[in-house]
Every structure is written in structure tokens, then in C-alpha cells.
Amino acid sequence: MFGALNRFISRLDSDSQTHQSKTPRDAAGFHVLKNTNQELAIEPWFDFIVGINGRTIDNPDDNLFATEVRNCAGSTISLGIYSAKGQRIREVYASIPADPPNLGLSLHWTPLTATEDVWHILDVSPNSPADLAGLLPYGDYVIGSPEGTVKGESGLVELIEEVCST
């Protein structure tokens, strides 16, 4: 009897681990590039809108998204927000003003894998280049450089070595 219970619990554990795995390679959403709405808890560069009013957004047509927002003018909508920092989806509620009916966001359709490699700064040595640049431990993240995004586990090291050798 306990063997069956243990197998059932193991199956539940493995199912929950499946849902917490990495982002599917073909998943995409509206990448938040700018947020001028102080009341909206959405972080530019790290957050993607992947759902609206309980539905997954699977069409890159920004006109469809804008139409849905306009149709909800004067009411509240729910947004599914994927965070590149925690690689989780959360729900955010946003009030849409009647005039003009917009969110105050600049968006761009982007694969979620664009920010798959997010480096959280945990330590900064005094007087190091990171310290001189103003990086803050536990507060800053690296997603790329002016040369492009950082890809893979060795991407940050390769970028640093490339910059130091020039």
C-alpha cells in the first residue's frame, strides 16, 4: 500500500519538475522594451507578455494584441508575464484607461530564448572593472553587451576575455 503511495508521490514530483523546466525552444512573446506606466509591475528587458485574459498569445501580430487592449478600455485585463530572471510565468492585472486605451509599454515579438542566459551578479570585488562600472551584487543582471546577447554557459567568460584582449 505504501509502495503505491510512494509511486504516486514520485509521479507527482516528476510532473511538477516537468512544468518547471527550461523554456520551450519555439515559445515567444511580446518582449517589454520600455514601461512608462508606473502602476504596472513589468520590468523592461526581462519581462515578456505571453498571455492576455487567460489566453496564450501565439500570434506575433501586434495589431491583434493592440485590438484586444482597446476592446478592454475602461476595464481590467490580466497579462501572463514570463520573467527571464526567474524563468517563470506570473499573472499581472492592468487597468486599461478609457482614453487613450493603452498599457504604456513598448513591445517587440521575440523568442523567449533570447534571454535564456541571464547572469545574476552575486559578488563584485572592490576596485574591479565590475565595481568601477557600478554593478551591484544581488541587484544587477547581465543579458548581453552592445555586441549582442550572451549565449551559453561560457558566453559571459568568452565576452569578458574578448573585451580584455582588445
C-alpha positions as CSV (number, residue, x, y, z in Angstrom):
1,M,0.0,0.0,0.0
2,F,2.8,2.4,0.9
3,G,4.6,1.4,-2.3
4,A,1.7,2.5,-4.4
5,L,1.5,5.8,-2.4
6,N,5.3,6.4,-2.9
7,R,5.0,5.7,-6.7
8,F,2.1,8.2,-6.9
9,I,4.0,10.9,-5.0
10,S,7.1,10.3,-7.2
11,R,4.9,10.7,-10.3
12,L,3.5,14.0,-8.9
13,D,7.1,15.2,-8.1
14,S,8.3,14.3,-11.6
15,D,5.3,16.1,-13.2
16,S,6.0,19.2,-11.2
17,Q,9.6,19.2,-12.3
18,T,8.5,18.9,-15.9
19,H,6.5,22.1,-15.6
20,Q,9.5,23.9,-14.1
21,S,11.9,23.0,-17.0
22,K,13.5,25.4,-19.4
23,T,11.5,27.5,-21.9
24,P,10.4,25.6,-25.0
25,R,12.6,26.5,-28.0
26,D,9.6,27.7,-30.0
27,A,8.0,29.8,-27.3
28,A,7.8,33.6,-28.0
29,G,6.0,36.6,-26.6
30,F,6.0,40.4,-26.7
31,H,9.3,41.5,-25.1
32,V,8.8,44.6,-23.0
33,L,11.4,47.1,-24.1
34,K,10.0,50.2,-22.2
35,N,7.5,50.7,-19.5
36,T,6.1,54.2,-18.9
37,N,3.2,53.0,-16.7
38,Q,4.4,53.4,-13.1
39,E,1.5,51.3,-11.8
40,L,2.3,48.3,-13.9
41,A,4.8,45.9,-12.3
42,I,6.5,44.9,-15.5
43,E,10.3,45.1,-15.9
44,P,11.7,46.1,-19.3
45,W,14.3,43.7,-20.9
46,F,13.4,40.9,-18.5
47,D,9.6,40.5,-19.0
48,F,7.6,39.1,-21.9
49,I,3.9,39.3,-22.3
50,V,2.9,35.7,-23.2
51,G,-0.8,35.8,-22.4
52,I,-3.8,38.1,-22.2
53,N,-7.1,37.5,-20.4
54,G,-6.3,33.8,-19.8
55,R,-5.3,33.0,-23.4
56,T,-1.8,32.3,-24.6
57,I,-0.5,34.7,-27.2
58,D,0.6,32.7,-30.2
59,N,0.3,35.2,-33.0
60,P,3.1,37.8,-33.5
61,D,0.7,40.4,-35.0
62,D,0.9,43.3,-32.7
63,N,-2.3,44.7,-34.1
64,L,-4.3,41.8,-32.7
65,F,-2.8,42.4,-29.3
66,A,-3.5,46.2,-29.5
67,T,-7.1,45.5,-30.6
68,E,-7.6,43.2,-27.5
69,V,-6.3,46.0,-25.3
70,R,-8.5,48.6,-27.0
71,N,-11.5,46.3,-26.6
72,C,-10.9,46.2,-22.9
73,A,-10.8,50.1,-22.5
74,G,-12.2,51.2,-19.1
75,S,-11.7,47.7,-17.5
76,T,-9.0,45.5,-16.1
77,I,-7.1,42.8,-18.1
78,S,-4.9,40.0,-16.9
79,L,-1.5,39.5,-18.5
80,G,0.6,36.4,-18.4
81,I,4.2,37.7,-17.9
82,Y,7.2,35.5,-18.4
83,S,10.3,36.7,-16.4
84,A,13.7,35.9,-17.9
85,K,15.1,36.4,-14.4
86,G,13.2,33.6,-12.7
87,Q,12.1,31.8,-15.9
88,R,8.6,31.7,-14.5
89,I,5.2,33.0,-15.6
90,R,3.2,35.2,-13.3
91,E,-0.2,37.0,-13.7
92,V,-0.4,40.8,-13.6
93,Y,-3.6,42.8,-13.7
94,A,-3.7,46.1,-15.6
95,S,-6.3,48.7,-15.7
96,I,-6.8,50.0,-19.2
97,P,-7.8,53.7,-19.3
98,A,-10.8,54.6,-21.5
99,D,-8.9,57.3,-23.3
100,P,-6.3,56.5,-24.6
101,P,-6.7,52.7,-24.2
102,N,-3.1,51.6,-23.9
103,L,-0.7,50.0,-21.5
104,G,2.2,52.4,-21.7
105,L,4.6,49.7,-23.0
106,S,6.9,49.4,-26.0
107,L,6.8,45.8,-27.2
108,H,8.6,43.6,-29.7
109,W,7.8,40.0,-30.6
110,T,10.8,37.9,-29.6
111,P,11.6,34.2,-28.9
112,L,11.8,33.7,-25.1
113,T,15.2,32.0,-25.7
114,A,16.6,35.5,-26.5
115,T,17.2,36.0,-22.8
116,E,17.6,32.4,-21.7
117,D,21.1,33.1,-20.5
118,V,20.7,35.6,-17.7
119,W,23.6,36.1,-15.4
120,H,22.8,37.3,-11.9
121,I,25.6,39.3,-10.3
122,L,26.3,37.8,-6.9
123,D,29.6,39.3,-6.0
124,V,31.7,42.4,-7.0
125,S,35.3,42.8,-5.9
126,P,36.3,46.3,-4.8
127,N,38.0,48.3,-7.5
128,S,37.3,45.7,-10.1
129,P,36.0,46.6,-13.6
130,A,32.6,45.5,-12.4
131,D,32.8,47.7,-9.3
132,L,34.0,50.7,-11.4
133,A,31.1,50.1,-13.8
134,G,28.7,50.3,-10.9
135,L,27.4,46.7,-10.9
136,L,25.6,45.8,-7.7
137,P,25.7,42.3,-6.1
138,Y,22.2,40.6,-6.0
139,G,20.7,43.6,-7.8
140,D,22.1,43.5,-11.3
141,Y,21.8,41.0,-14.1
142,V,23.8,40.6,-17.4
143,I,21.9,39.7,-20.5
144,G,24.4,40.9,-23.1
145,S,26.5,43.7,-24.3
146,P,26.4,46.3,-27.1
147,E,28.0,43.5,-29.2
148,G,25.0,41.2,-28.6
149,T,23.4,38.7,-26.2
150,V,25.4,36.3,-24.1
151,K,24.8,32.7,-25.2
152,G,25.5,29.5,-23.3
153,E,27.3,28.8,-20.0
154,S,30.7,30.0,-21.3
155,G,29.3,33.1,-23.1
156,L,29.9,35.6,-20.4
157,V,33.5,34.4,-19.9
158,E,34.1,34.5,-23.7
159,L,32.8,38.0,-23.8
160,I,35.0,39.2,-20.9
161,E,38.1,37.5,-22.4
162,E,37.3,39.1,-25.8
163,V,37.0,42.6,-24.3
164,C,40.1,42.2,-22.2
165,S,42.2,41.0,-25.1
166,T,41.4,44.1,-27.3
